[in-house]
């Protein structure tokens, strides 16, 4: 059992609390039973799993699964586990996994994809991932200056859906958007003074929806690429919606349209 906070593994995992170190090591932390179950559910490869004796006794089947799938499993005491985790009250297990290999965003051939510019809040990104997965969205494109997609807070806010939804980081989001547009993808952006409401768009074709920074919204440069700009109606005095809520409205409208189309046909 690992009991020393000076153990090299403990130090390595503590470093993964920082985005720069996650990027350098190309690893990230998985904290908690639910995230571990979701990772195992899609056969996501694990590198290290650390757990307390209490967790091992509480989840014998999951323990058996991870010991078969991870090359290194370590029994640790409560103090060591707390040092490894970013949460105040970890539930007994923390794992390390390799980051997804970054790939050029793939052009959607059908359905809806989200493109997010300079998103900063990990809770928002996690919620967006969760909602996108729930609505059958094809994936998410994330600008390179956004929050780290492998942040522990993003994974927790996604409720494990991070493992089920492709998230690509774009080195040049505008170039990728134009590339998609040139291949027939409809590009939609949201802005307060747009002539159309979000439900007046036909989403039954390959569509890319652009959403911007929590405070500043979309840059004028990216906004100008859109085929259609849409607004979400708001009562007087309400300036804007949270970006994850705005996305949810559009995603569920797209789902409504495609579901209705399928039922009619």
C-alpha positions as CSV (number, residue, x, y, z in Angstrom):
1,X,0.0,0.0,0.0
2,X,1.2,3.5,-0.9
3,X,1.3,5.7,2.3
4,X,4.0,8.3,1.5
5,X,3.1,11.6,-0.1
6,X,6.7,11.7,-1.4
7,X,6.2,8.7,-3.6
8,X,7.0,9.5,-7.3
9,X,3.6,8.3,-8.5
10,X,1.8,10.7,-6.0
11,X,4.0,13.6,-7.2
12,X,3.3,12.7,-10.9
13,X,-0.5,12.6,-10.3
14,X,-0.5,15.9,-8.3
15,X,1.3,17.6,-11.3
16,X,-1.7,16.5,-13.5
17,X,-3.9,19.0,-11.6
18,X,-2.3,21.7,-13.9
19,X,-3.3,22.0,-17.6
20,X,0.3,22.6,-18.7
21,X,1.4,19.4,-17.0
22,X,-1.5,17.4,-18.5
23,X,-0.4,18.7,-21.9
24,X,3.3,17.9,-21.2
25,X,2.6,14.3,-20.0
26,X,-0.3,13.8,-22.4
27,X,-2.2,12.3,-19.5
28,X,-5.2,13.3,-17.4
29,X,-6.9,12.4,-14.2
30,X,-10.1,10.4,-13.8
31,X,-11.6,11.0,-10.4
32,X,-14.4,9.0,-8.9
33,X,-16.4,5.8,-9.4
34,X,-18.9,7.2,-11.9
35,X,-16.2,8.5,-14.3
36,X,-14.3,5.2,-14.0
37,X,-17.4,3.2,-14.8
38,X,-18.0,5.4,-17.9
39,X,-14.5,4.9,-19.1
40,X,-14.7,1.2,-18.7
41,X,-18.1,1.2,-20.4
42,X,-16.4,2.4,-23.6
43,X,-13.1,0.5,-23.1
44,X,-11.1,3.7,-22.6
45,X,-7.5,2.6,-21.9
46,X,-6.3,3.3,-18.4
47,X,-2.7,3.7,-17.3
48,X,-2.8,3.7,-13.5
49,X,-5.7,3.2,-11.0
50,X,-5.3,4.1,-7.3
51,X,-7.9,3.1,-4.7
52,X,-8.4,2.8,-1.0
53,X,-9.2,-0.6,0.7
54,X,-12.7,0.8,1.5
55,X,-13.3,1.5,-2.2
56,X,-12.0,-1.9,-3.2
57,X,-14.4,-3.6,-0.7
58,X,-17.4,-1.4,-1.8
59,X,-16.9,-2.0,-5.6
60,X,-15.5,-5.5,-6.0
61,X,-16.8,-6.0,-9.6
62,X,-15.4,-2.6,-10.8
63,X,-12.2,-3.3,-9.0
64,X,-11.9,-6.6,-10.8
65,X,-12.6,-4.9,-14.2
66,X,-10.0,-2.1,-13.7
67,X,-7.3,-4.6,-12.5
68,X,-7.7,-6.4,-15.8
69,X,-7.6,-3.3,-17.9
70,X,-4.9,-1.2,-16.2
71,X,-1.2,-2.2,-16.3
72,X,-0.7,-0.6,-12.8
73,X,-3.1,-0.7,-9.9
74,X,-2.1,0.6,-6.5
75,X,-3.7,0.4,-3.1
76,X,-3.3,3.7,-1.2
77,X,-4.4,5.2,2.1
78,X,-6.9,8.1,2.4
79,X,-4.2,10.7,2.8
80,X,-2.5,9.7,-0.4
81,X,-5.7,9.5,-2.3
82,X,-6.7,13.1,-1.2
83,X,-3.3,14.3,-2.3
84,X,-3.8,12.8,-5.7
85,X,-7.3,14.1,-6.2
86,X,-8.5,17.6,-7.1
87,X,-11.8,17.2,-5.2
88,X,-12.2,18.0,-1.5
89,X,-13.9,14.6,-0.7
90,X,-12.7,12.0,-3.2
91,X,-14.8,8.8,-3.2
92,X,-11.9,6.4,-3.0
93,X,-10.5,6.0,-6.5
94,X,-8.4,8.1,-8.9
95,X,-7.0,7.0,-12.2
96,X,-4.7,8.2,-14.9
97,X,-5.3,7.8,-18.6
98,X,-3.7,9.0,-21.8
99,X,-5.2,12.0,-23.5
100,X,-7.0,11.5,-26.8
101,X,-4.7,12.1,-29.8
102,X,-5.6,15.6,-31.1
103,X,-6.9,15.4,-34.7
104,X,-8.0,17.9,-37.2
105,X,-11.8,18.4,-36.8
106,X,-13.6,16.1,-39.2
107,X,-16.1,17.6,-41.5
108,X,-19.6,16.5,-40.5
109,X,-21.5,14.5,-43.1
110,X,-24.7,14.7,-41.3
111,X,-26.3,16.0,-38.1
112,X,-25.1,18.9,-36.0
113,X,-21.7,19.8,-34.6
114,X,-20.8,22.6,-32.2
115,X,-17.8,24.9,-32.7
116,X,-16.8,26.7,-29.5
117,X,-14.6,29.8,-29.6
118,X,-12.5,30.8,-26.5
119,X,-14.7,29.0,-24.0
120,X,-13.2,29.5,-20.6
121,X,-15.4,27.9,-18.0
122,X,-14.8,24.1,-17.5
123,X,-18.3,23.7,-16.0
124,X,-19.8,25.2,-19.2
125,X,-17.8,22.9,-21.4
126,X,-18.7,19.8,-19.4
127,X,-22.4,20.7,-19.5
128,X,-22.1,21.3,-23.3
129,X,-20.6,17.9,-23.8
130,X,-23.3,16.2,-21.6
131,X,-26.1,18.0,-23.5
132,X,-24.5,17.3,-26.9
133,X,-24.2,13.6,-26.1
134,X,-27.9,13.5,-24.9
135,X,-29.1,15.0,-28.2
136,X,-27.0,12.9,-30.5
137,X,-24.7,15.7,-31.6
138,X,-21.9,14.6,-33.9
139,X,-19.1,16.2,-31.9
140,X,-17.5,19.5,-30.6
141,X,-14.8,21.6,-32.1
142,X,-12.9,23.7,-29.6
143,X,-10.6,26.6,-30.3
144,X,-7.0,26.2,-29.1
145,X,-7.4,29.1,-26.6
146,X,-10.3,27.5,-24.8
147,X,-10.3,25.7,-21.4
148,X,-8.4,22.4,-21.4
149,X,-10.9,19.7,-22.5
150,X,-9.3,17.1,-20.2
151,X,-9.7,19.3,-17.1
152,X,-11.0,17.3,-14.1
153,X,-13.9,19.8,-13.8
154,X,-14.8,19.3,-17.4
155,X,-14.9,15.5,-17.0
156,X,-17.1,15.8,-13.8
157,X,-19.5,18.3,-15.4
158,X,-19.9,16.1,-18.4
159,X,-21.1,13.3,-16.1
160,X,-18.9,10.9,-18.0
161,X,-20.2,11.7,-21.4
162,X,-16.7,13.1,-22.2
163,X,-15.8,9.5,-23.1
164,X,-18.7,9.2,-25.6
165,X,-18.5,12.4,-27.6
166,X,-15.7,13.4,-29.9
167,X,-14.0,16.7,-28.9
168,X,-11.4,18.1,-31.3
169,X,-9.2,21.0,-30.6
170,X,-8.8,23.3,-33.6
171,X,-5.5,25.2,-34.2
172,X,-7.3,27.6,-36.5
173,X,-11.1,27.5,-35.9
174,X,-12.0,30.0,-38.6
175,X,-10.1,28.0,-41.2
176,X,-11.8,24.8,-40.1
177,X,-15.2,26.4,-40.3
178,X,-14.6,27.7,-43.8
179,X,-13.3,24.3,-44.8
180,X,-16.5,22.7,-43.6
181,X,-18.6,25.4,-45.4
182,X,-16.8,24.8,-48.6
183,X,-17.8,21.1,-48.4
184,X,-21.5,22.0,-48.0
185,X,-21.9,22.3,-44.3
186,X,-24.4,25.0,-43.1
187,X,-22.8,27.4,-40.6
188,X,-25.1,29.0,-38.0
189,X,-24.1,31.6,-35.4
190,X,-26.0,33.3,-32.6
191,X,-26.2,37.0,-32.0
192,X,-28.6,39.2,-30.2
193,X,-29.8,41.3,-33.1
194,X,-30.1,38.5,-35.8
195,X,-33.1,38.6,-38.1
196,X,-34.1,34.9,-37.5
197,X,-35.0,33.1,-34.4
198,X,-33.1,29.8,-33.8
199,X,-36.2,27.7,-34.6
200,X,-36.5,29.2,-38.1
201,X,-33.5,27.3,-39.3
202,X,-33.6,24.0,-41.0
203,X,-31.2,21.7,-39.1
204,X,-32.0,18.6,-41.2
205,X,-28.7,19.0,-43.1
206,X,-25.1,18.9,-42.0
207,X,-24.8,22.0,-39.7
208,X,-22.1,23.6,-37.7
209,X,-23.3,25.9,-34.8
210,X,-20.8,28.6,-33.7
211,X,-20.9,29.6,-30.0
212,X,-18.5,32.1,-28.4
213,X,-16.8,33.2,-25.2
214,X,-19.0,33.5,-22.0
215,X,-18.4,37.3,-21.7
216,X,-17.5,38.5,-25.2
217,X,-19.5,36.1,-27.4
218,X,-18.3,35.3,-30.9
219,X,-15.5,37.3,-32.4
220,X,-16.6,39.5,-35.4
221,X,-14.2,37.5,-37.5
222,X,-15.9,34.2,-36.9
223,X,-19.4,35.7,-36.8
224,X,-18.8,36.9,-40.4
225,X,-18.4,33.3,-41.7
226,X,-21.9,32.2,-40.8
227,X,-24.5,31.4,-43.5
228,X,-27.2,32.4,-41.1
229,X,-27.3,34.4,-37.8
230,X,-30.0,33.5,-35.3
231,X,-31.2,35.0,-32.1
232,X,-32.7,33.5,-28.9
233,X,-35.6,35.7,-27.9
234,X,-35.2,37.3,-24.4
235,X,-37.4,39.4,-22.3
236,X,-36.5,43.1,-22.0
237,X,-33.7,43.7,-19.5
238,X,-32.2,40.2,-20.0
239,X,-28.9,40.6,-21.8
240,X,-28.0,37.0,-22.6
241,X,-28.2,33.4,-21.7
242,X,-25.5,31.1,-20.4
243,X,-23.7,29.5,-23.4
244,X,-24.5,26.0,-22.3
245,X,-28.3,26.9,-22.0
246,X,-28.2,28.6,-25.4
247,X,-26.6,25.5,-27.0
248,X,-29.2,23.3,-25.3
249,X,-32.1,25.2,-26.9
250,X,-30.6,24.9,-30.4
251,X,-29.6,21.2,-30.0
252,X,-33.0,20.2,-28.8
253,X,-34.7,22.2,-31.7
254,X,-32.4,20.3,-34.1
255,X,-33.4,17.0,-32.4
256,X,-37.1,18.0,-32.6
257,X,-36.8,18.7,-36.3
258,X,-34.9,15.5,-37.2
259,X,-37.2,13.3,-35.0
260,X,-40.3,14.9,-36.6
261,X,-38.9,14.3,-40.0
262,X,-38.2,10.6,-39.2
263,X,-41.6,10.0,-37.8
264,X,-43.3,11.7,-40.9
265,X,-41.2,9.6,-43.4
